[in-house]
Amino acid sequence: MKALVVTADDFGLAVEVNEAVEIAHRDGILTAASLMVSAPAARDATERARRLPGLGVGLHLVLVDGRPTLPVEQVPDLVDRDGAFRSDMAVVGLRIALRADVREQLRAEIVAQFAAFEATGLPFDHVNAHRHFHVHPVIGRMVMDAAALYRVRALRVPVEPGIPSGSGWLAAPFARLLASRARSRGFVTPDHVHGLADTGGMTAARIRKAIASLPEGLNELYLHPAVRDDFVDHAPGSAHRDEFEGLLAADVRTAVETCGARLGSFASLAIAPR
């Protein structure tokens, strides 16, 4: 069978994102959202999610391009002079691999974000990470450890059909390693993830194309919708508004019906018997 989770990342980043999530779930094909627990509009996102019991909300773990949940003095090697997470993933990834003290700070921050999500009282649908930083082997292991502690069973592994290991995306081999390790530990992972190659540009045409060619199994399509493109902290060059409108498009809904995929959250599609 074909199953499809349609996820909005960066839930909580801005009210413009949150508004898009609410509308696209109510009137479109959006079935899940990944919450940034320490982002500026996280409280607004949580309040909206409580009005949307059918929306599967999970944790969008932020370890880059954001601010920590813990006080900065507890994670000094993860943040810059302004108290924000460092943006150079390669440098941060190397520090994590080489220094035990950095790994301890990382572990504490990951657990703090899981705890902050649990404190919202929302059912925990899934976990993933901003910019897919959990494909780093050390981060991935810590995320799975925390997920097991908080009884979270679904984990995104960013492996997209048509992007073979070693080409298209340099992290693909690490993503496949993460998939193997996650499944060996009993986590539910999508069989196929869509949106990686066109991150920030999943227009209605691209959404429709991805849905029309959905393979069998559990699929996840992820996007970054917002009701406008120029909100504070938006990703330069991203078509947030186009992605939002794509989730509402009538021909996209028709494509879902035509392909025969079941729409839902991870909890309803993957964790329940399928």
Summary of the structure (lengths in Angstrom):
residues: 274
radius of gyration: 17.4
end to end distance: 8.3
largest distance: 53.3
contacts: 979
relative contact order: 0.18
helix: 45%
strand: 15%
